[in-house]
Amino acid sequence: MKALLKSLMLVSLSAFLFLYGCDKNTTSPEEEEDVLTSTEKMVVIATEMAEPTGGVTSDFNTAYQAANGDVGMLYKPASFDTTISLDWITYQLSLDFYTKSGIQQPRYIPQLTDSLIYNGKATGHTTTTVPQKDLTLNRTSTFKIGNILSNVISLNGSAKNNSNYTISSEGALYQIVPQSSFDFRNLKINLSSGSYIPYTGKILATIKGHITKTGVGDDKDEDYQFDVTLEFAGDDWVIVTLPNGIKFKLNLRTGQFSRV
């Protein structure tokens, strides 16, 4: 009888410890493996998206000019495979133009071209000392641009980023080597507005790569991967939703961000 009671007590104690351990372990596997803080994630996102670092926003500029048929801005007639340079970035472009009924055209024709397929590769290198930046760009993008005749174009497509960035931010030095992908969903740009940044639409992105951080805060030398949603809010801003639900607003022209 004593042996039986002792056995039951051991089973009860084991069960208690098991249940207590499960109750205390409230951290999900994703959180345990999360190597970047929310601010560090935003530094990476801003670098890959914003204009000062040659981010994805720069591709919207060339797409906007192509949809406008503004060959003066592009320096060459963009009606075939061509290479253009805007500031420090070189674009290798392949553009195919179509009428509203889907008939392919040999070039952009005003009042007739209604859509285009944009395949581009952006490369380039630049350095600055204040703020400290060393940027080597390597990004490909594919856009389907429609409704040109309506003057409010829709943009859908994707991009892959394999660039290399060294930047300073708030006293820390970051080296970021991304392998990120972006999915553009129903972005809208008003061709009459003078702004090439979409005023509505959404980007689903998988932000992936390797980061080295030195200086302020914890030093890091880590691989990372996380998914984010970016929703355009007008006036050059996007609302970024991180995996933990925290939201930031990011200015695509300046790269500045703050928590919502």
Summary of the structure (lengths in Angstrom):
residues: 260
radius of gyration: 24.3
end to end distance: 64.8
largest distance: 96.6
contacts: 787
relative contact order: 0.15
helix: 24%
strand: 47%
